[in-house]
Amino acid sequence: MKVWERSKVAPLIEKAFDDELSLHDIYVLLRDGEVWALGSAANSLKRRMYGNVCTYIKNMILNYTNECVVECKFCAFYKSPGKGYFYDPSFAAKLVKNVYEKYKIRQVLIQGGVSPKINIEYFEDMFKLIKKFSPKVSIHALSPVEIDFLSRKHKMSYREVLERLKEAGMDSLPGGGAELLVERVRRIISPRKIGVDKWIEIILTAHELGIPTSVTMMYGHVETIEERAIHIYRLREIQKKKKGSLAFIAWNFEPGNTVLAKEYNIKYPHGGYELLKIVSVARLAFKDWIPHIQAGWLTVGKDVAQLALNHGADDWGGTLYSEKVIPATGLRIRFPTEKDIRRWIEGAGCIPKERDSMYRVIE
């Protein structure tokens, strides 16, 4: 007998294995599904796809500036222009080189604020210097929000911006700025950020140009369960138009030092229960449309991330050396070594394998 056959949503879980879940199906699973049943089914599907292997990557985050004019209410990292820091391209490239020489990282994830100081030449120079100093490091850079900013600043199409960045060395595009792909939510938490349609257009344009992406979800703020379902459904529908997203990463809103927490009296972050539900339902909804799901260790911690590996996640994520955004909320984080990550994956009953930026196992 399958574990989930005792669940009140067993028919929907069974449907997920051989058929496509509708938006309403996703909503019902998020609303009514028991964590133990969803997790068991999602883990069974994951093992069908990947066996018992769980991957990870040695990477760093390059937060090139904290100056930002978008001023998202959920962000504790940004500063007004002129009040933060700003790395020039040469300094940024040397930071990557130093971390590469110390840890042999395979990827740099480049994220920052939307600053008036930025133009497309800034990123072209940075990417070229990173490839010059650290040619073995993949550049996983920017987000649809920054692509839109560059497009407007230079009066260029999204395609033109992405083509130039790809030519300069950008290997893939993170799907940051997604938060929740629901306009009601975006108007509350990030009213100056691009809307749903533009975010989707940029992701699809990247896929058309052969630029792989990852896609994200931030939960635990002002959204409803139905809106979580809409977000997951829309991410899958993007792939059906033009496949290209390699991974899904969900993370909870961290309320520390944020305007949103003060306005809505949010005192504590949503924890592991919510993440496990979202990861499980995402696996059942995506199957191989979005093939990889990360465990989300950065905000929920090691123990919950280990549980996520048994609830449908097949990738731990990265070492994330030098990350600055989440610590700005006041959350204390112990960043792991590669040895830590391998031990934690084994502690979850999985087989650790190092991967590259394209999710190819390399050991």
C-alpha positions in Angstrom: 0.0 0.0 0.0 1.3 3.4 -0.9 1.6 5.8 2.0 -0.5 8.5 0.4 -3.4 6.2 -0.3 -4.6 7.0 3.2 -4.7 10.7 2.4 -7.9 12.7 1.8 -6.4 14.0 -1.4 -5.2 10.6 -2.6 -7.0 10.8 -6.0 -5.3 14.1 -6.8 -1.9 12.7 -5.8 -2.4 9.7 -8.0 -3.4 12.0 -10.8 -0.1 13.8 -10.5 1.9 10.8 -11.4 0.3 10.2 -14.8 -1.6 13.4 -15.7 -1.3 17.1 -15.4 -2.5 18.9 -12.4 -4.9 21.8 -13.0 -4.7 25.2 -11.2 -7.5 24.0 -9.0 -5.8 20.7 -8.3 -2.6 22.6 -7.2 -4.7 24.8 -4.9 -6.5 21.8 -3.3 -3.2 20.0 -2.6 -1.8 23.1 -1.0 -4.9 23.7 1.0 -5.9 20.2 2.1 -3.0 17.9 1.5 -1.2 16.5 4.5 2.5 17.1 4.6 3.3 13.4 5.2 1.2 12.3 2.2 2.4 15.0 -0.2 6.0 14.4 0.9 5.9 10.7 0.4 4.4 11.0 -3.1 6.8 13.8 -4.1 9.8 11.8 -2.9 8.6 8.8 -4.8 8.4 10.8 -8.0 11.8 12.4 -7.3 13.4 8.9 -6.9 11.8 7.8 -10.1 13.6 10.7 -11.8 17.0 10.8 -10.0 17.3 7.7 -7.7 18.7 8.7 -4.4 21.2 11.2 -5.6 21.1 14.8 -4.3 23.3 17.4 -6.0 25.0 20.6 -4.8 27.3 23.2 -6.2 30.2 25.1 -4.9 29.3 28.7 -5.6 29.5 32.3 -4.3 27.1 35.2 -4.4 28.5 38.5 -5.6 26.3 41.3 -4.3 27.8 44.1 -6.4 25.8 46.9 -4.8 23.1 47.5 -2.2 22.0 50.8 -3.7 18.5 50.4 -5.2 15.7 52.6 -6.4 13.1 49.8 -6.4 12.8 49.8 -2.6 10.9 46.5 -2.1 9.1 46.5 1.2 10.3 42.9 2.0 14.0 43.8 1.6 16.4 44.7 4.4 19.4 44.9 2.2 18.9 48.0 0.0 20.1 51.5 0.6 19.1 54.7 -1.1 21.5 55.8 -3.9 24.6 57.4 -2.5 24.2 55.7 0.9 25.4 52.2 0.1 28.4 50.5 -1.5 29.2 49.9 -5.1 31.8 47.6 -6.6 33.6 48.5 -9.8 33.9 45.7 -12.4 37.6 45.1 -11.7 37.1 44.8 -7.9 34.2 42.5 -8.4 36.1 40.2 -10.7 39.0 40.0 -8.3 36.6 39.1 -5.5 35.4 36.2 -7.6 39.0 35.2 -8.5 39.9 35.1 -4.8 37.0 32.9 -3.8 37.7 30.6 -6.8 41.3 30.2 -5.8 40.3 29.4 -2.2 37.3 27.1 -2.8 37.4 26.1 -6.5 33.8 27.4 -7.0 32.0 26.5 -10.2 29.5 29.4 -10.3 29.1 33.0 -9.3 25.6 34.2 -8.6 25.5 37.9 -9.3 22.8 39.9 -7.6 22.4 43.5 -6.4 20.2 46.5 -6.4 18.9 48.6 -9.3 21.2 51.6 -9.1 21.3 54.7 -11.4 25.0 54.2 -11.6 24.5 50.9 -13.6 24.5 50.6 -17.3 24.9 47.7 -19.6 28.6 48.4 -20.2 29.2 48.0 -16.4 28.0 44.4 -16.6 29.7 43.6 -19.9 33.0 44.8 -18.3 32.4 42.8 -15.2 31.5 39.6 -17.0 34.5 39.8 -19.3 36.9 40.3 -16.4 35.4 37.4 -14.5 35.8 35.1 -17.5 39.4 36.4 -17.9 40.4 35.9 -14.3 38.3 32.8 -13.6 37.4 31.1 -16.9 36.1 28.0 -15.2 33.4 29.8 -13.3 29.9 30.0 -14.7 28.2 33.4 -14.5 24.6 33.1 -13.2 23.7 36.7 -13.2 21.0 39.4 -12.6 17.3 39.0 -12.8 14.4 40.0 -15.0 14.2 43.2 -12.9 17.7 44.3 -13.9 17.1 43.3 -17.5 14.0 45.5 -17.6 16.0 48.4 -16.1 18.7 48.1 -18.7 16.2 47.9 -21.4 14.5 51.1 -20.4 17.8 52.9 -19.7 19.3 52.1 -23.1 16.0 52.0 -25.1 16.8 48.5 -26.1 14.6 45.4 -26.4 14.8 42.6 -23.8 16.3 40.5 -26.6 19.1 43.0 -27.3 20.0 43.3 -23.7 20.2 39.6 -23.2 22.1 39.0 -26.4 24.8 41.6 -25.3 25.1 40.1 -21.8 25.3 36.6 -23.2 28.0 37.7 -25.6 29.9 39.2 -22.6 29.9 35.9 -20.7 26.5 35.5 -18.9 25.8 31.8 -18.8 22.4 31.7 -17.2 19.7 34.0 -15.7 18.3 33.7 -12.1 14.6 34.1 -11.9 14.8 36.6 -9.0 12.1 39.3 -8.6 9.3 36.7 -9.1 8.3 36.7 -5.5 4.6 35.9 -6.3 3.4 36.2 -9.9 0.2 37.8 -8.8 -0.4 41.5 -9.3 -2.3 42.0 -6.1 0.6 40.8 -4.1 3.2 42.7 -6.1 1.4 46.0 -5.6 1.7 45.5 -1.8 5.2 44.1 -1.4 7.1 45.6 -4.3 5.0 48.3 -6.0 7.9 49.7 -8.1 8.9 46.3 -9.5 8.0 45.1 -12.9 4.6 43.3 -13.3 3.9 39.7 -14.0 3.6 40.0 -17.8 7.0 41.7 -18.2 8.7 39.2 -15.8 7.3 36.3 -17.8 8.3 38.0 -21.2 11.9 38.3 -20.0 12.1 34.7 -18.9 10.7 33.5 -22.2 13.0 35.7 -24.2 16.0 34.2 -22.3 14.8 30.7 -23.1 14.4 31.6 -26.8 18.0 32.8 -26.8 19.2 29.5 -25.2 19.9 31.2 -21.8 18.8 28.8 -19.0 17.1 30.2 -16.0 16.1 29.3 -12.5 12.7 30.4 -11.0 11.9 31.4 -7.5 9.0 31.9 -5.1 8.9 33.9 -1.9 6.1 32.9 0.5 4.9 33.8 4.0 3.9 37.4 3.7 0.6 38.7 2.4 -0.3 36.0 -0.1 -3.2 33.5 0.1 -3.0 29.7 -0.6 -4.8 30.3 -3.9 -2.1 32.8 -4.9 0.6 30.3 -4.1 -1.1 27.9 -6.4 -1.4 30.5 -9.2 2.4 31.1 -8.9 3.3 27.5 -9.2 0.8 27.0 -12.1 2.2 30.1 -14.0 5.8 28.8 -13.6 4.8 25.5 -15.2 2.9 27.3 -18.0 6.0 29.3 -18.9 7.9 26.1 -19.5 5.1 24.8 -21.8 5.5 27.9 -24.0 9.3 27.6 -24.1 11.2 25.3 -21.8 14.4 26.6 -20.2 14.1 26.8 -16.4 16.4 24.3 -14.8 15.4 24.7 -11.2 12.8 26.0 -8.7 13.8 27.6 -5.5 11.3 28.6 -2.8 12.2 30.7 0.2 10.3 32.2 3.1 10.0 35.9 3.7 12.4 37.0 6.5 10.6 39.8 8.4 13.6 41.3 10.3 14.4 44.9 9.6 11.8 45.2 6.8 9.1 47.8 6.1 6.6 45.0 5.1 6.9 43.4 8.5 6.2 46.7 10.3 3.2 47.6 8.1 1.6 44.1 8.4 2.8 43.3 11.9 4.6 40.1 10.7 6.8 39.1 13.6 8.0 35.6 12.7 8.9 33.9 9.5 6.9 31.0 8.1 8.8 27.8 8.8 9.5 24.3 7.6 5.9 23.1 7.4 5.1 25.6 4.6 8.3 25.0 2.7 7.7 21.2 2.7 4.2 21.6 1.4 5.3 24.0 -1.4 8.3 21.8 -2.4 6.1 18.7 -2.5 3.3 20.2 -4.5 5.8 21.8 -6.9 7.4 18.5 -7.6 4.0 16.9 -8.3 3.0 19.9 -10.5 6.2 20.4 -12.4 7.5 16.8 -12.9 10.2 17.4 -15.5 8.8 20.7 -16.8 11.1 22.3 -14.2 13.4 19.3 -13.5 15.2 20.4 -10.3 14.0 21.6 -7.0 16.3 23.1 -4.4 16.0 22.4 -0.7 16.0 26.0 0.4 18.5 25.7 3.2 19.5 29.4 3.4 16.3 30.6 5.1 14.9 27.5 6.8 18.2 26.0 8.0 19.9 22.6 7.7 17.3 20.4 9.4 14.3 21.5 7.4 16.4 21.4 4.2 17.2 17.8 5.0 13.5 17.0 5.3 12.9 18.8 1.9 15.3 16.2 0.3 12.7 13.6 1.3 9.8 15.8 0.1 10.6 16.1 -3.5 13.8 18.3 -3.6 16.7 16.8 -5.4 19.3 19.6 -5.0 20.8 21.2 -1.9 21.7 24.4 -3.6 25.0 26.1 -3.2 27.6 27.0 -0.7 26.7 30.7 -1.2 30.0 32.1 -0.1 29.9 35.9 0.5 26.1 36.2 0.6 24.9 39.5 2.1 21.2 39.9 1.5 19.6 37.5 4.1 22.1 38.4 6.9 20.8 42.0 6.5 17.5 40.9 8.0 19.4 40.0 11.2 19.1 36.2 10.6 22.2 34.5 11.9 23.5 32.0 9.3 26.4 29.6 9.5 27.5 29.2 5.9 28.6 25.6 5.3 31.7 24.1 3.8 31.5 21.5 1.1 32.3 18.9 3.7 29.3 20.1 5.8 26.9 19.9 2.8 28.0 16.4 1.9 27.5 15.3 5.5 24.1 16.8 5.7 22.9 15.3 2.4 24.1 11.9 3.7 22.3 12.6 7.0 19.1 12.9 4.9 19.7 9.4 3.6 20.8 10.7 0.1 23.9 10.3 -2.0 25.7 13.6 -2.4 27.0 14.5 -5.9 28.7 17.7 -6.9 27.2 19.4 -10.0 27.9 22.3 -12.4 25.8 25.3 -13.2 23.7 23.3 -15.7 22.9 20.7 -13.1 25.2 18.1 -14.6 26.8 15.7 -12.1 30.6 16.2 -12.4 32.1 13.7 -10.0 
